[in-house]
Amino acid sequence: MVKIVVIGTYSDTKLIGRVINELGKRGFEVFPQGEKFKELAKIIKLSEEHAVSDTTMKKIRKVFYRFMDEIGESAFVYVFNEKEGKEYIGPGTLMQIGFTLGLKKPIFFYREPHIEEVLSLAGPLVLQLFVK
């Protein structure tokens, strides 16, 4: 089974959950799924508070490093680059895209990327679009 990692904004957990489920139905081993996805959603909810505690920051860092480990073990990365109906790439996702490119792994996007920072990061590499 081909392993993929879904990175991007997790603010709309219902929509990204449907995307993750759809990728699973298509035969991919997807990270995160199930309990890992639920745990991530809780941490994201905590991180959206105005004052983030040290404990929450430690949890966020732990999740970020777990994603980096999973990217290293994956065949490719799928970027969920939508927030509130518009294209969006946050700073953490941008770093993960750079890491993925450094590993020379293919990247697929939920929405066709138009953000300058994403396009410039890719350089001569062709970004591949995964149709919804």
N, C-alpha and C positions, 0 to 999 in steps of 0.2 A: 504494500500500500504506500502511496506517495504521501509524504508528510509535508504539510504547509502550515505557516504561521500567519494569522490574521492580525495585522497591526493597524493602528489608526485611532481615531477618536472613539471612545466607548461611552459617550454621553447618551446616545440613543441605544440602550441595551436591547430593546425589542427588535429594532431593525438589524443591528449587527448580529443579534442572535439568530434571526431568520437567515442572514447571509451565511453564517457559520453552519447552520443546519443544512442549508442547500448544498454547500460544499461537501459536507459529510455524506449527503444522499448521492452525490456524484462520485463517491468512492474514495475521497481523500481522507487521510488521517489529519484532523485539524486541531491546532492548538490556538486558543483554549477552548475546551468543551466541558460540558457537564458541570461538575462541582468547581473546577478551576475557573470556569466562566462566571459562575455565581459569586465566587470569592472575589474575583476581579471587579465585578460590578459593584460590590459593597465597598471596596477600597476606592474606586472611582468616585462613588457617592460621597465618601468621607473627604476626598481631596477637593471637592467642589465647595466645601465650606470656606468661609472667609478667613478664619484663623485655623491653619492646619497644625495639629500637634506634632511633636517630635516622633511619637509612636506612629502616627499616620505617615509621616515622611519616611520612616524606616520601612513601613509596609510598601509604600510606593516604590522606593529604591529596590526592594526585594523583587517586586513584580517586574520592574524594568530589567533587572539583571536576568531574571528567569526568561523573559522574552528574548534577550540577547543569546542566551544558551540555546533556546529552542530554534532561533533563526540559524544558528550554527549547525544544527542537526537537520534542518529542513531542506527540501528540494527547491522550494521557492517561497516567496512572500507575497501575500495578498494584502494590499493597502485599502482599508476602508476610509476613504477620503471625503466623507460627507458629514456635515453638521448643520442641523436645522435647514435641510434642503439645499445647501450650497456646498461648493467644494471647500474643503478645509484640511490643512495639514498643520498639526501642532509641532512645537520644537522637539518633543520626544520622538515623535514619528519621523521627523526629518533626520534625526540622528540614527534611528533604526534603518531608514532607507540608505543612508550613507554606509552604515555597517554592512548591510546586505550587498550593496554594490561592491564594497571592498572584498567581500567573499565571492564576488562574480556569480551571484545567484540571480535568476530571473525575478522580476517584480511585475505583478499584475495589479491593476487598479479597479476599484468599484466604479469610479467616474474617471473619464479621460482627464489627465492632469494638465492644468494650465498655469499653475502657480510657478512663478519664475524661479524660485529657489529650488523647486523640485526638478524643473527642466534643466537648470544649470548644473545641478548635482550629477545628473545622468551623463553629462558630457557627450561623448560619441556613442554611448550605449543607447540602444533603442528601447524606450519604455514600452512594454507590451500592455495592451488593454484587454482586460477580461470583461466580456460583455455580461451585464446583469442577467 
